[in-house]
Amino acid sequence: MKKVIMVASVCAMLLIAQDGFSQAAQETKAAKKEMKAEKKMAKARELNTNAATGKGVEVAGVSDPNTRNAKADRKMEKAQKKVIKADAKELKAAAKDKKKQAAGVN
């Protein structure tokens, strides 16, 4: 009987620890997505300034200012999508935490 109680308590402890770990992993993923978004935004800003000033590698007939601005705009759109995804991850993590608190798991 004692062995059954011991095994059950160990399993319960592992489940509780796993929930805390999954919450930390969720928050880490959100932070990672936010860092990627910031990096993409910085790259897009750099491409915009390079297109405006004519700085950087320029290939005749291929990299005219319009093409360079279009590339910078595409980068900015992708960066904005990353920002939205990062915000969604943060909201998901917060919602998961609130749901656990409401259920009394914490």
Residue pairs with C-beta under 8 A, 6 or more apart in sequence:
16 105
19 100
19 105
23 93
23 96
23 97
23 100
26 89
26 92
26 93
26 96
27 90
27 93
29 89
29 93
30 86
30 89
30 90
30 92
30 93
33 82
33 85
33 86
33 89
34 83
34 86
34 90
36 82
36 86
37 79
37 82
37 83
37 85
37 86
40 75
40 78
40 79
40 82
41 76
41 79
41 83
43 75
43 79
44 72
44 75
44 76
44 78
44 79
47 68
47 71
47 72
47 75
48 69
48 72
48 76
49 55
50 56
50 68
50 72
51 65
51 68
51 69
51 71
51 72
52 65
54 65
57 63
100 106
